[in-house]
Amino acid sequence: MTDRLKQLFLLAGFLAGSALTALEAPFCRLAGDHKAAGAINIVVPEKYPLVNFAAEELLVFLQEGGNQVQPSPAVNPDALCIVLGDCEMARAAGVSLEGVPRDGYRIVKKGNLVFISGQDSKGPADFVKGDSGHLDMLEVQDYATLFGVYEFLERFAGVRFYFPGKMGTIVPQKTLALPESIDLLDYPAMDIRTVGEPGQWYDEVRVCANRRFPGNVKLAKMRSRHRILMRNMSNSLQKGDYINRFLKTHPEYFALGNDGKRIPEYKNRHHCQICVNSGIEQEIFADIKAFSQGLPPSARNIPPFSSATPNRWPSMFSQGIVNLTHDDGFVWCKCPVCAKIADADQVSKDLAQRQKVSHAVWKFTARIADRLKAEKIDTRLLLLAYHPYDQVPDFPIPDNIVTAIVLFPGIQGHNASMDQQDALLNAWRAKTGSKVSLRAWTGKYNARAFPGIPAFCHNLLGEYFSRRADWFSGAFCYEGADQFIFSYLNVYVFSKMAWDPQRDYKAMIDEHFELMFGPAAAKMRQYFDEMEKIWDQEIMLGMHETALGGVYQVAQPYDLWRKVFSQSRRDHFNAIFDAAEALTANAADSLERVRFMRKNVWDSVLAQAKEFDALQETVKNFRLYVPGDAYLRPHFGTRNEVQTIVSVSETPGSFIFKFHCQEPRITEIRAQAKGRDNGDTWMDFEAEVFLNPSGDQKHYLQWIANDAGALDDYAFTVNEPSLGIKWNGQAKVETRRGPDFWECIFDIPKADLGDYCRDGFPVMFYHKRAFNNMKDNELVTTYKWSCLSSKALNDPTEWGRIVLTGRDENLVVNGTFKGLEDVAQSRKTYREMKTNPEKQSLRFDHEQFIRDGVSLHISSQEVGNVGVELPVDISRMKPATKYRLSFFCRTQKLDGLGLRGEIYWGNGVYSSPFKEQRIKVFGDNPWHRLSYVITSPDTLPKQAYMYVRIMQSIGEAWIDDCRLEEVPEAKP
Ligand SMILES: [Zn+2]
């Protein structure tokens, strides 16, 4: 028998009853007993790249599961034959794709023949175009046979594709067993199913080693069966190149700004802003018509998608849809016609004006849509309902417009903004009378300032789409993740729900943990679920009404590492992973996955915590260069009532510590203890010096003196039996009263300090204000030398240190604001930066400070920018070198974009880590240090400045100790 005859012979027994008469809901009909397959052959009657890849995927996973499988050029009566692709053989067998929606497929088995068939692009072009950017296959090409293959592997072979690679793919070791007959139809509930920026891959290893096959992230999207219908959801109109084509000949096509200029004439980022009442719609209509007639873009003088593809239209035009979404930062035109409709200056403030603008923008799109219908052009239009045209218009929207709703901030746990979002969605659903497309933000979009922290959203995504199962015709979730491994489960749940929102998402998530982690499923689920809750409730803080309107708030660094991921919580999660490892000790695969996850989704958090702790260490490296002055700060509370300065100097034989204590109640100071080693001196109005001369942060000496000449000296070892007051040194003390101050000078012989560190060591200075006849409710106030809010006094690990050699390497001039009150503003001293001097102020504050007895208090009573410019000593800097920019800050009722520090290199060039990392310091915060690494330019300018400002904000901020220091090269 020839091959051809064999095939006919086999097909003769096939029921011709599998053709669809009308589109049915997805179904899967199985009949007969399951029977283990012996030899399996994969047959591809009609070869093209996409089906070849589908065959490859099928072969790999069936083999990995332990099956005896091989490709075969033709159907073989002695094997189970899986025939792939939409081909003549499938159609002859009655497996028709007629009426099956895009991305749909059929799986049909009769006897020993299985057909997996979906609509595919059959072009000969190599379908893999590299891993960067968006993907032809996800976008332009059809690859539904591959979807069918994945379905077959999942449903009948138990394979699970959580993410590509061994760690994220479950392949059960079992022989394929299929029922006697299968008749399956499946297609997605949503036409758009995609995730933006799911993050970087976790290693360099390609799952498909063959470079003709997709890279890992692309492969993940393919196995998640994604479909991109529109590449650019927003900023679409600019792709039509209207500015270059018409600005000179038809300036009226573009929105009129202030002073008679058209918006494209301003050099802002989103400058393709059109006038919707200018007649530009004639041109846009002509473009759409040419596109739908299959003409090349050059027919309309539009640049193609790329020079390599001259016939492909730019991304505004794709797959039978033209996206008419305007550029971000929509500007309402000020021409006489538009001005009559709405007042451009009121659009962002006044809902009624916004409604009118929305109406006009939708009307503009509807006019084009109506004309397309009238001329029987079946190209659809897409418009994102995006601020300010997010308001539902009061006329019917033509059904050839795909309405996509922008939800910001998107899918979260239940809160008030979710209700508002639902209300908006419902209004649009009522208006269109159908499902709408969704553009939402999940994951990390709002909080990139927190690298290393996963933003799990798996339960919330499942619940979201499950509860709104018939709302959406498509969904694009923007993850904005830094690491793919942070978003893989979100992507998995989202993708499955976008395909079938009716599915039992809870069971699906349970199954994920069971299959991935076996005996540690519950522990690992606990970690993922608790982290999801932390992200949703403790890091994403929701919409907050401010002077600027709604501002989306996220946890700030100080809270993040001291509260959200406090040490006790870090211990808690460490214990979860320890337990998970113990539970999987006898399950090698599960243990490997537990360890993989620990490394990738938890150690990354610890690494960030360590980074923050290290910054706090630099806080502790609070240095005083001798000779120099230390300004003491309140031990409790934040307000500095009196100024206390300790001047440190050295003589050949001694260290001298001179306390100068401002004291308005000098006549009341308490001084009852007398003589040497009285033991009660600490109860009086007194001064104390603590020294850790060896620098071991363990052995320290302490001296306490009062106004009556009493002096107690002590020696301690932390957490060990100590000599205490029995230690005796040769220190001398002198005290002096002035009308409103007290002075106390300790002369401590170097001989008493033993072999002290010659370059400096930890110290603590302390001052107690105790008075005679204090009232019962009157508090003793105390001062110490520290930049920490910690209450510990006798822990040398929290002390500052005196430095006996070298100099301060801070490159910022006047970074502590010391003495600036007496100095005129200039480029060499400091300059105030204000947008409205009447409502903003900069004051030197002696009650609040960290370093030299004064801080800069920045205040703004209206939304604006205000701060200070400090010169940087560029002569000591190197090009292309890493520097650490840091400062202390404290904020009070600060609303808006918050506080920011940056280095200005001149000519509009900034190093702005706060801006780039979206760090926002706002609200009420105690003093804490912010610190980030920047790189100096390749060519150093003649002058540079540090700017510390509150941006577009209202409220109060204090800053101190502004620093820029070279980051030492890491030692190899
Ligand atoms: Zn206009």
Boltz pocket constraint, residues with backbone or C-beta under 6 A from the ligand:
constraints:
  - pocket:
      binder: B
      contacts: [[A, 252], [A, 254], [A, 255], [A, 256], [A, 275], [A, 276], [A, 277], [A, 278], [A, 333], [A, 334], [A, 335], [A, 336], [A, 337], [A, 338], [A, 339]]
      max_distance: 6.0
